[in-house]
């Protein structure tokens, strides 16, 4: 009679167990992370028009805005130039009662308005931009709900600003 080897090797069990655990963890990471990212992308795309994916007109306010200096207020678009009908900046200072409309021409998708404090004195600026296209109207800046949210900036004294910056950097 031949003897059958019935001796178990515990290290084989641990290796097989280790491989199964690693493959399960890898499965969880790959499968569940793709579902999570798909859900986040769906939420961002569908419910938040204030994010860049849903905007066709971009603006980053200049920081800081100094008193007594000219500043460029730039708006950039990715819409083709032949589709743009007009671009308007609505602008006012705290010394003006109402917004004034300035028609701005674009150059390769860049709309630029130069604020001159000698022409428009004030301590606060408030502005927004509206662009009419063949397909509709676009505005900037917009809030997270897709509603127009004008930029409101304080004009600051450059000497005081740099004194404060030097104190903060020490």
Secondary structure, DSSP 8 states (H G I E B T S, - for coil): ---------HHHHHHHHHHHHHHHHHHHHHHHHHHHHHHHHHHHHHH-TTSGGG-SEEE---SS-BTTS-EEEEEEE-S-GGGEEEEEEEEEETT-SS-EEEE--EETTEEEEEE-TTTS--SEEEEEEEEEESS-EEEESB-TTS-B--EEEE-B-HHHHHHHHHHHH-
